[in-house]
Amino acid sequence: MLKRIYILLLVFTAMQLASCGTYKSIHHKPVTEGYNATVPVVEKVNDSTFISGRNSLTKNEQGQWELYIEGDPLQRGLVNGALTQSLMQKQEHAFLGKVQELVPSKFKQSLLRQFLKWYNRKLYLHVPEEYKTEIYGLSQYMPDDFDNVAPPYLRALYLHAAHDIGHALNDLALVGCTSFAAWGNKTEDGSLLLARNLDFYAGDEFAEDKVIAFVKPDKGYPYMSVVWGGFIGNLSGMNYEGLTVTINAGKSDVPLIAKTPISLLSREILQYAKNIDEAIAIAKKREVFVSESIMVGSANDKRAVLIEVSPEKFGVYDVVNSTQLICSNHFQSDTYKDDKNNTETIRDSHSEYRYERMEELLEENNKVGPEEAAEIMRNREGLSDLVIGYGNEKAINQLLAHHTVIFKPEQKQVWVSSNPYNLGEFTGYDLDEIFSSRRQKPAVKSLQEPLMLLPEDEFKYSEEFKNYEEFRKLDRVIDKAVANDEKLPSGFIETYQSLNPEHWKVYYSAGLYFYKKGYLAAARQQFSTALIKEITTLPARENIEGYLRKLNRKTE
């Protein structure tokens, strides 16, 4: 899976390497006339608090950044950029530093540059003017370190399509996000509750500085969203009407041209819809270029649905005679019943497995509240509580989450996890508290009352977690050794496997290493052991079986 994520970073870099002449048409220029172009003045209170008028950026006790901004599109972008400038710089370096390490070849960068120059030729037509203006304002504060590869506005614009393009070209749909909604007799008070894991991994440094943004636009509804520096789209958010929007990737064909980025469609729904019907109407009017499940929870409707979008099809999945809704990475509406990509996802990936595991956990937790939701989203076991190794993609908690969010839309309350992964405390917020009055300084505060905090997971202090973190390091070492035909030190494989002994990959990687070194008996033993573990996908299992067949032929 990490290789798939790295491809995303590669694609992102290639987009940034696109020629500065890519957008020469006047239509590519953002509209700035008629908006407030006042340059924000930022007051630094201390190293963790920055204020600009009624806008602010504050770091809470859990290490999360809390951003409050308001105004018209240009002013929102300018204030956002002024307050988060250092975070944007760090995020851009986190992306590009990894890619430059992985793709040092100037020739390969040139090929990708030419392809994506053509591929993105009409992206601007599918981004609302409001968001282009906001992105332009934000880009005025982007670092100049990478101006030699593309101007700031284009870099900022392309960033919002990076997920979609990487997903489309390299099947990043199989990054395993999981979410659920429950209401009525499934929750402790009968009101709507939703939770989601965003299992998006772009490097440890990238996940260090998540931003919880509270935005009060001049048009539409105030909303909150979990983002990062330089990003105005939405992956997980709730607006002041109690409408929540989260997205889960699906399997896509490779499209011929970039269209509306999913994160900006999600943002548009969040900003302008107050109920499910309005959310569906907004989703219908936009052309997308990847497949995505958009879970929409609504306080006004007191339920949740899935809006399932793809380049060619549009479906809505609304449960009947049920008070729970589960979403992993395959579609469920009748529209996709016979869809080839969706059928392959259910058969080949870990999506159906996680769906069934979520069914088990919701059955075990018959009355779900915020604390129970946090426990469910942190669950590390497989079906029937099978031990499947830490970090297995078949688990609800794959120990790589950028964030977990829990919503109570009817109460306008939200909880956001803190590092590491989703194991730290969940910080709670009340949108009535944040948006009901105009604040001066500071514009937003951490709500640290006991009822607004969810406890950390004690697993983060365990020897098993310490071993898992060391396993991740050694996993990269053995992957590199296999790729470059390097020799590992004596005792490495034994140590590596002892850190995460139930994970199939420690045996698969060892098998690859021995196979390439010509130690066929050792390779066969490792591959055979991998097969009795819970392997993530059908293609991965078939790959191992293929190696065993090769070994059998070699020894006949």
Sequence and secondary structure as in RCSB ss.txt:
>XXXX:A:sequence
MLKRIYILLLVFTAMQLASCGTYKSIHHKPVTEGYNATVPVVEKVNDSTFISGRNSLTKNEQGQWELYIEGDPLQ
RGLVNGALTQSLMQKQEHAFLGKVQELVPSKFKQSLLRQFLKWYNRKLYLHVPEEYKTEIYGLSQYMPDDFDNVA
PPYLRALYLHAAHDIGHALNDLALVGCTSFAAWGNKTEDGSLLLARNLDFYAGDEFAEDKVIAFVKPDKGYPYMS
VVWGGFIGNLSGMNYEGLTVTINAGKSDVPLIAKTPISLLSREILQYAKNIDEAIAIAKKREVFVSESIMVGSAN
DKRAVLIEVSPEKFGVYDVVNSTQLICSNHFQSDTYKDDKNNTETIRDSHSEYRYERMEELLEENNKVGPEEAAE
IMRNREGLSDLVIGYGNEKAINQLLAHHTVIFKPEQKQVWVSSNPYNLGEFTGYDLDEIFSSRRQKPAVKSLQEP
LMLLPEDEFKYSEEFKNYEEFRKLDRVIDKAVANDEKLPSGFIETYQSLNPEHWKVYYSAGLYFYKKGYLAAARQ
QFSTALIKEITTLPARENIEGYLRKLNRKTE
>XXXX:A:secstr
 HHHHHHHHHHHHHHHTS TTS  SGGGS   TTS       EEEETTEEEETTEEEEE TTS EEEEEEESHHH
HHHHHHHHHHHHHHHHHHHHHHHHHHH   HHHHHHHHHHHHHHTTTGGGGS HHHHHHHHHHHTTS STTTTTS
 HHHHHHHHTTHHHHHHHHHTGGGS  EEEEE GGGBSSSS EEEEEE   S TTTTS  EEEEEEESSS  EEE
EE TT  S SEEEETTSEEEEEEE      SS  B HHHHHHHHHHH SSHHHHHHHHHTS BSS EEEEEEETT
TTEEEEEEE SS EEEE  SS SEEEESSS  SGGGTT HHHHHHHHHSSHHHHHHHHHHHHHHSSSB HHHHHH
HHT    GGG    TT TTSS  S  SEEEEEEGGGTEEEE  SSTT S EEEEEHHHHHSS   SSS   B SG
GGEE   GGGGSHHHHHHHHHHHHHHHHHHHHHHT    TTHHHHHHHHSTT THHHHHHHHHHHHHT HHHHHH
HHHHHHTS  S HHHHHHHHHHHHHHHHHH 
